[in-house]
Amino acid sequence: MRVRDHQMTASPSERLTQLLRAHDSTEDEAVRALTPEARSKFASLWQRRAQNELSTSRVFVQLDAELRLFGAPNEVLELSARAVDDEIFHAELCSWAAKVYRTTSEPLTRLPEPAQPSFPVCSPRLHRALFAALHSAVNETLAVTYLAACLAEAQSGVARSVVRTILSDEVRHSRIGWAVLGSPQLTTQDRASIAHFMPALLDICVSAWLADTERDYPDDLPVGHGCITHVAIAASVGDALQSVILPGLEHVGVDATAARSWVEQTRR
């Protein structure tokens, strides 16, 4: 697994400084063309992303500790440790985007922290594998497909810069979970148990991704600002499930039959 690249050798603060120097938000005509109401809407959506990224950073703190107890190889641990800082960096990027879109100085509402699921009925080894599967293999894969859709429609320079940067990190973050699921430390019985739990994991993640999207990402959401409509979000989730997650499970030796049945039932 290739871990180091030009992004991983720079600190989050250095990456943020480089991005801000490369992009002058005052010249973003796509942002200036929006109505005040639309700018306020996008500011709220970007600030919500910032809060979600901070929450994800805290998840990676826990995941990194669990992976060390799991005995994950050094290259995976390097990725998980870096992910903690990456997600804080993503929060800073999204907060910057929110400030660009905002037309007032009023503080934005903070969202409550979601409860984190646990797997108390499992052995510690299986618990750690399921934790990695949920938060990395599934959730970060959904994030990759979603961000790719956001990038494809982004016209604002701010949105393109932020989404492209986050997307490159999320690809690496998803590899952590897939590396764990493919680990030789998992037994045949472990993989059978993971296959059994996979519909529940998918339900948790997909429900979270689709919650309130029809209200927050309506059909009339202006195009081009890195925030896609609820219909497009649902399509990106479906694409991730069919094109990446189900084949990925089979690739790492996890029977995808139950997961595929859940996907088909959900589609109907």
C-alpha positions in Angstrom: 0.0 0.0 0.0 1.5 3.4 -1.1 1.0 5.7 1.9 3.1 8.8 1.4 2.4 11.4 -1.3 2.8 15.2 -1.5 -0.3 15.8 0.6 0.7 13.5 3.4 4.1 15.2 3.8 2.5 18.6 4.6 0.8 19.4 7.9 -2.9 20.3 7.8 -2.1 24.0 8.6 0.4 24.0 5.7 -2.1 22.5 3.3 -4.7 25.1 4.4 -2.3 28.0 3.9 -1.3 26.7 0.4 -5.0 26.4 -0.6 -5.9 29.9 0.6 -2.9 31.4 -1.2 -4.0 29.6 -4.4 -7.6 30.8 -4.3 -8.9 34.3 -4.0 -12.5 33.9 -2.8 -13.3 37.6 -3.6 -13.0 36.8 -7.3 -15.5 33.9 -7.1 -18.2 35.2 -9.5 -20.4 32.1 -9.0 -20.7 33.0 -5.3 -21.4 36.6 -5.9 -24.1 35.8 -8.4 -26.2 34.0 -5.7 -29.1 35.7 -3.9 -28.5 36.5 -0.2 -30.9 33.8 0.7 -29.0 31.2 -1.4 -25.7 32.3 0.1 -27.1 31.9 3.6 -28.3 28.4 2.7 -24.9 27.3 1.4 -23.2 28.9 4.3 -25.3 26.7 6.7 -24.7 23.6 4.6 -20.9 24.2 4.6 -20.8 24.9 8.3 -22.8 21.7 8.9 -20.1 19.8 6.9 -17.5 21.4 9.1 -19.2 20.1 12.2 -19.5 16.6 10.7 -15.8 16.6 9.8 -14.9 17.4 13.4 -17.2 14.5 14.6 -15.4 12.2 12.1 -12.1 13.3 13.5 -13.1 12.1 16.9 -14.3 8.8 15.4 -10.9 8.3 13.9 -9.2 9.0 17.2 -11.2 6.0 18.6 -10.6 3.9 15.4 -6.9 4.5 15.5 -6.7 3.2 19.1 -8.8 0.2 18.2 -6.6 -0.6 15.1 -3.5 -0.6 17.3 -5.2 -3.1 19.6 -6.3 -5.1 16.5 -2.6 -5.3 15.4 -3.1 -3.5 12.0 0.1 -3.1 10.0 2.1 0.1 10.2 1.0 1.4 6.9 -2.6 1.2 8.0 -1.8 2.8 11.3 -0.1 5.6 9.5 -3.2 6.3 7.5 -5.5 6.1 10.6 -3.3 8.5 12.6 -3.1 10.9 9.7 -6.9 10.7 9.3 -7.4 12.4 12.7 -5.6 15.5 11.4 -7.1 15.2 8.0 -10.6 15.5 9.3 -9.8 18.5 11.4 -8.3 20.1 8.3 -11.5 19.3 6.4 -13.5 21.1 9.1 -11.3 24.2 8.6 -11.8 24.0 4.9 -15.5 23.8 5.2 -15.6 26.6 7.8 -13.6 28.7 5.3 -16.2 27.9 2.6 -19.0 28.8 4.9 -17.4 32.2 5.6 -17.1 32.9 1.9 -20.8 32.2 1.3 -22.0 34.1 4.4 -23.3 37.6 4.1 -23.6 38.3 7.8 -21.4 37.8 10.9 -24.1 35.9 12.8 -22.9 32.6 14.4 -24.2 29.4 12.9 -26.1 26.9 14.9 -24.1 23.9 16.2 -25.5 20.4 15.6 -25.8 17.8 18.4 -23.2 15.0 18.4 -24.6 11.7 17.0 -24.4 8.6 19.2 -21.7 6.1 18.1 -22.9 2.5 17.7 -21.0 -0.3 19.4 -20.9 -4.1 19.1 -20.9 -5.5 22.6 -22.0 -9.0 21.6 -18.8 -9.6 19.6 -15.2 -10.6 20.5 -12.8 -7.7 20.7 -11.2 -8.6 17.4 -14.5 -8.8 15.6 -15.7 -5.6 17.3 -12.7 -3.7 16.0 -13.2 -5.1 12.5 -16.8 -4.1 12.5 -15.9 -0.7 13.7 -13.4 -0.3 10.9 -16.0 -1.6 8.4 -18.7 0.8 9.5 -16.7 4.0 9.8 -14.1 3.5 7.1 -15.0 0.8 4.5 -18.7 1.8 4.3 -19.0 5.4 5.5 -15.8 6.7 3.8 -16.7 4.9 0.6 -20.1 6.6 0.6 -18.3 9.9 1.2 -16.0 9.3 -1.8 -18.9 8.7 -4.2 -20.9 11.6 -2.8 -17.9 14.0 -3.1 -17.2 12.8 -6.6 -20.8 13.8 -7.5 -20.4 17.2 -5.7 -17.1 17.8 -7.6 -18.7 17.0 -11.0 -21.3 19.7 -10.6 -19.1 22.3 -8.8 -18.7 25.6 -10.6 -17.7 27.9 -7.7 -13.9 28.0 -7.3 -14.4 27.7 -3.6 -16.5 24.6 -3.9 -14.1 22.9 -6.4 -11.0 23.6 -4.3 -12.6 22.3 -1.0 -14.3 19.3 -2.5 -11.4 18.2 -4.6 -9.0 18.4 -1.6 -11.3 16.5 0.8 -12.1 13.9 -1.8 -8.4 12.9 -2.2 -8.1 12.3 1.5 -11.4 10.3 1.8 -10.1 7.9 -0.8 -7.2 7.0 1.5 -9.5 6.9 4.6 -11.7 4.3 3.0 -8.7 2.1 2.3 -8.2 1.7 6.1 -11.4 -0.3 6.5 -10.9 -2.4 3.4 -7.4 -3.3 4.6 -8.9 -4.5 7.9 -11.6 -6.5 6.2 -8.9 -8.2 4.1 -6.6 -8.8 7.0 -5.2 -12.3 7.6 -6.0 -11.8 11.3 -9.6 -12.4 10.6 -10.8 -16.0 10.6 -13.3 -17.6 8.3 -15.8 -17.4 11.2 -15.0 -13.7 11.6 -15.8 -13.0 8.0 -19.0 -15.0 8.3 -20.0 -12.9 11.3 -19.1 -9.7 9.4 -21.3 -10.8 6.5 -24.1 -11.4 9.0 -23.8 -7.9 10.5 -23.3 -6.1 7.2 -27.0 -5.3 6.5 -27.1 -3.6 9.9 -24.0 -1.6 9.2 -25.3 -0.6 5.8 -28.6 0.5 7.4 -26.8 2.6 10.0 -24.7 4.4 7.4 -27.3 4.8 4.6 -29.9 6.1 7.1 -27.4 8.7 8.4 -26.5 9.8 4.9 -30.1 10.1 3.7 -31.6 11.6 6.9 -33.3 15.0 6.3 -31.8 15.3 2.8 -35.1 16.1 1.2 -35.5 19.0 3.5 -31.9 20.3 3.6 -31.0 19.6 -0.1 -34.2 20.4 -2.0 -34.7 20.0 -5.8 -34.4 23.8 -6.3 -30.9 24.0 -4.7 -28.8 26.1 -7.0 -26.3 24.1 -9.0 -22.6 24.6 -8.9 -21.7 25.0 -5.2 -20.5 21.5 -4.1 -23.9 20.7 -2.5 -26.1 18.3 -4.5 -29.8 17.7 -4.2 -31.4 14.9 -2.2 -32.1 13.0 -5.4 -28.5 13.2 -6.4 -27.3 12.2 -2.9 -29.5 9.1 -3.0 -28.2 8.2 -6.4 -24.6 8.6 -5.2 -25.3 6.3 -2.2 -26.9 3.7 -4.5 -23.9 3.9 -6.9 -21.5 3.4 -4.0 -23.4 0.3 -2.7 -23.7 -1.4 -6.1 -20.4 -0.4 -7.7 -17.9 -0.3 -4.8 -19.2 -1.7 -1.5 -20.8 -5.0 -2.6 -17.9 -5.9 -5.0 -15.4 -4.8 -2.3 -16.9 -7.2 0.2 -16.5 -10.1 -2.2 -13.0 -9.0 -3.0 -11.9 -9.2 0.7 -13.6 -12.6 1.1 -16.8 -11.4 2.9 -20.0 -13.1 1.6 -22.1 -10.2 0.2 -25.3 -12.2 -0.1 -27.0 -10.7 2.9 -25.7 -7.2 2.1 -27.0 -7.5 -1.5 -30.4 -8.6 -0.3 -30.6 -5.6 2.0 -29.6 -3.3 -0.9 -32.3 -4.8 -3.2 -35.0 -4.6 -0.5 -34.1 -1.0 0.1 -34.2 -0.1 -3.6 -37.8 -1.6 -3.8 
